[in-house]
């Protein structure tokens, strides 16, 4: 066999693809939690709390994000993961059993 036939073909390194990144407000708009109105703050705290969940998983999985220039930034793939994590999630309060109330007797 010739040396060229037995040599291993060199693999090209994967091309680096730069994703689109969004700040916190833009991410809430992309997820459909808020409108582009500056006064609309819906979803901002929810995203922050999701990113800052404990690492042990006691409060659920952490949301993926990037921290750039002391800001939370979310890529398209991060937002897709967040949307998948929250897909068909039951409402948090619907799982709690409500204690039955006792009726008080009136004394005559």
PEURVEN-V839654 format. One record per backbone hydrogen bond with DSSP energy under -0.5 kcal/mol. CO is the residue of the C=O (numbers start at 0). NH is the residue of the N-H. If there is no record, write none. Layout:
((CO | NH) (CO | NH))
This chain:
((1 | 4) (1 | 5) (2 | 6) (14 | 16) (15 | 17) (16 | 18) (19 | 75) (21 | 73) (22 | 26) (23 | 27) (24 | 28) (25 | 29) (26 | 30) (27 | 31) (27 | 32) (27 | 33) (28 | 31) (36 | 39) (38 | 40) (40 | 43) (40 | 44) (42 | 46) (43 | 47) (44 | 48) (45 | 49) (46 | 50) (47 | 51) (49 | 52) (49 | 62) (53 | 56) (56 | 59) (65 | 67) (65 | 72) (67 | 70) (70 | 67) (72 | 65) (73 | 21) (74 | 78) (75 | 79) (76 | 80) (77 | 81) (78 | 82) (79 | 83) (80 | 84) (81 | 85) (83 | 86) (85 | 88) (90 | 93) (90 | 94) (91 | 94) (92 | 95) (104 | 106))
